[in-house]
Structure formats: structure tokens, C-alpha cells
């Protein structure tokens, strides 16, 4: 579940490290690891992110955010960085820390403000924090029979 409102509460260093490690340890095409992550925890830097990412203004109120960039020359950069993002989001959730994906490319202003070289493209900014509201455990999802098949498309899955 996407979390966009956060408690005014810091995330422990060991949890922050676990989140970034989850991204680092994610599998990548040919093990090239074409990503770079910048963990932002400084309050002013978070406010700057909130003003720069139009789809993620709430990053300004998060306890932390990870800027995820990939090497522009990597043919699998978007895919590999996306995998790393998902790993970080799931790891955070395991510690009770909520998040959501903000942005999807077009973040040149973030690249410049946070010092990434021109050889990198910022894919997304992922805010992290403890949810301000209780998160309901039930998501509205299509039935498994509508999104999965066995052996060939349209054949019933288990």
C-alpha cells in the first residue's frame, strides 16, 4: 500500500541501512549494478525534494527518501533500478516503514540538485516514514484467475 502521510518520527540508522542494502543486493542484468542511491535524511534536503518532485510533494514530510538513479548507458538500467526500488520498499515495510514510488524519469532537477554526474539518470524518489494512519491490510486486486495462467495464456492457474 502506498503511504503518503508520515509520522514525525525518525527511522533508526540500522533500518535505513537495511533499506539501502536491500537495493544494493538486488539482482541486476549481468550483475552490472548500474544504479546509485542517495539516502536523504536532512530536513531541508527533504523539503527540497518535495518541491522538485511534482508527483511526490509529500517527500518533504517523510523521515527519509532514497533518490534512485541509473547509468544512462545501461540498456537494463530502468529495469534493474526498478527491481532495487521494489526490494527497498518491501524491506522497509518489513520494519513497519511505509513508502511509495514518486517520479518516473524527467527528474533532471533532482539529478542536478543532489550532485549526480551527467552519466546518471534519476529514475525515482522513494520517500520513507512511519505511516501517519493505520494501513489497512486488504488491497483491491483482480482475482488471480484474471492475471495468471498455467502453461499458456488463458489456461486456468491452479
C-alpha positions as CSV (number, residue, x, y, z in Angstrom):
1,X,0.0,0.0,0.0
2,X,1.3,3.4,-0.9
3,X,2.0,5.6,2.2
4,X,2.0,9.4,1.6
5,X,1.5,10.7,5.1
6,X,4.1,10.1,7.7
7,X,4.5,10.4,11.5
8,X,7.1,13.0,12.7
9,X,9.5,10.2,13.7
10,X,13.0,9.3,12.7
11,X,13.9,5.9,11.2
12,X,16.7,4.2,13.1
13,X,20.1,4.0,11.4
14,X,20.1,0.2,11.2
15,X,16.7,0.2,9.4
16,X,17.9,2.9,7.0
17,X,21.0,0.8,6.3
18,X,18.9,-2.3,5.8
19,X,16.7,-0.5,3.2
20,X,19.7,0.7,1.2
21,X,21.4,-2.7,1.5
22,X,18.2,-4.3,0.0
23,X,18.6,-2.2,-3.0
24,X,22.4,-2.9,-3.3
25,X,21.9,-6.7,-3.0
26,X,19.1,-6.8,-5.7
27,X,20.0,-8.9,-8.7
28,X,20.8,-7.0,-11.9
29,X,21.4,-7.9,-15.5
30,X,24.9,-9.3,-15.9
31,X,25.5,-8.2,-12.3
32,X,26.4,-4.7,-13.6
33,X,24.5,-3.0,-10.8
34,X,24.0,0.2,-12.9
35,X,22.5,2.1,-10.0
36,X,23.4,4.7,-7.4
37,X,21.3,5.5,-4.4
38,X,21.4,8.7,-2.4
39,X,19.7,8.5,1.1
40,X,18.3,11.8,2.1
41,X,17.5,12.5,5.8
42,X,18.3,16.1,6.3
43,X,15.0,18.0,6.8
44,X,15.9,20.9,4.3
45,X,17.0,18.4,1.7
46,X,13.7,16.5,2.1
47,X,11.8,19.8,1.6
48,X,13.8,20.5,-1.5
49,X,12.9,17.0,-2.8
50,X,9.2,17.7,-2.1
51,X,9.4,20.9,-4.2
52,X,11.3,19.2,-7.1
53,X,9.2,16.1,-7.5
54,X,5.7,17.1,-8.6
55,X,4.3,13.7,-8.1
56,X,5.8,13.4,-4.6
57,X,5.4,16.7,-2.7
58,X,4.9,14.6,0.4
59,X,8.6,13.6,0.3
60,X,9.0,16.9,2.2
61,X,7.4,15.4,5.3
62,X,9.0,11.9,5.1
63,X,11.7,10.8,7.6
64,X,13.9,9.8,4.7
65,X,14.0,9.4,0.9
66,X,16.1,7.5,-1.5
67,X,17.0,9.0,-4.8
68,X,17.4,6.2,-7.3
69,X,19.5,6.8,-10.4
70,X,21.0,4.5,-13.1
71,X,23.8,4.8,-15.6
72,X,22.3,6.3,-18.8
73,X,24.4,3.9,-21.0
74,X,22.9,0.8,-19.4
75,X,20.4,-1.0,-21.6
76,X,18.8,-2.5,-18.5
77,X,19.2,0.5,-16.1
78,X,15.5,1.2,-15.8
79,X,14.6,-2.5,-15.2
80,X,17.5,-3.1,-12.7
81,X,16.8,0.1,-10.8
82,X,13.1,-0.7,-10.6
83,X,14.0,-4.1,-9.1
84,X,16.1,-2.4,-6.5
85,X,13.3,0.1,-5.7
86,X,10.9,-2.8,-5.1
87,X,13.4,-4.5,-2.8
88,X,13.9,-1.4,-0.7
89,X,10.1,-0.8,-0.4
90,X,9.5,-4.4,0.7
91,X,12.4,-4.3,3.2
92,X,11.1,-1.1,4.7
93,X,7.6,-2.5,5.0
94,X,9.0,-5.4,6.9
95,X,10.2,-2.9,9.6
96,X,6.9,-1.1,9.6
97,X,8.2,1.8,7.4
98,X,5.9,2.9,4.6
99,X,6.8,4.3,1.3
100,X,5.7,4.8,-2.3
101,X,7.3,5.4,-5.7
102,X,7.4,9.0,-6.8
103,X,8.5,10.3,-10.2
104,X,9.5,8.2,-13.2
105,X,12.3,9.9,-15.1
106,X,12.2,13.5,-16.0
107,X,13.9,14.4,-12.8
108,X,16.9,16.4,-14.2
109,X,16.3,19.0,-11.5
110,X,16.8,16.3,-8.8
111,X,20.0,15.0,-10.6
112,X,21.5,18.4,-10.6
113,X,20.5,19.5,-7.1
114,X,21.9,16.3,-5.5
115,X,25.1,16.2,-7.5
116,X,24.7,13.1,-9.7
117,X,27.0,13.2,-12.7
118,X,25.5,13.7,-16.2
119,X,26.2,10.0,-16.8
120,X,23.3,9.1,-14.5
121,X,19.5,9.5,-15.0
122,X,17.3,9.8,-11.9
123,X,14.5,7.3,-12.2
124,X,12.6,7.9,-9.0
125,X,12.5,9.3,-5.4
126,X,11.2,6.9,-2.8
127,X,10.1,8.6,0.5
128,X,10.1,6.5,3.6
129,X,8.5,7.0,7.0
130,X,6.2,5.5,9.6
131,X,2.6,5.7,8.4
132,X,0.5,8.5,10.0
133,X,-2.6,6.4,9.7
134,X,-3.2,2.8,10.2
135,X,-2.7,1.0,6.9
136,X,-5.5,-1.5,6.0
137,X,-4.3,-4.9,5.1
138,X,-6.8,-5.5,2.3
139,X,-6.0,-4.3,-1.2
140,X,-8.4,-4.1,-4.1
141,X,-6.8,-6.6,-6.6
142,X,-8.0,-8.5,-9.6
143,X,-8.6,-12.2,-8.9
144,X,-5.6,-14.4,-9.6
145,X,-7.5,-16.1,-12.4
146,X,-7.5,-12.8,-14.3
147,X,-3.8,-12.1,-14.0
148,X,-2.2,-15.5,-14.1
149,X,-2.3,-18.6,-16.3
150,X,-0.7,-22.0,-16.4
151,X,1.4,-23.1,-19.3
152,X,-0.2,-20.7,-21.8
153,X,-2.4,-17.6,-21.7
154,X,-5.9,-18.3,-20.7
155,X,-5.3,-21.8,-19.2
156,X,-6.6,-21.9,-15.6
157,X,-3.9,-21.3,-12.9
158,X,-4.3,-23.8,-10.0
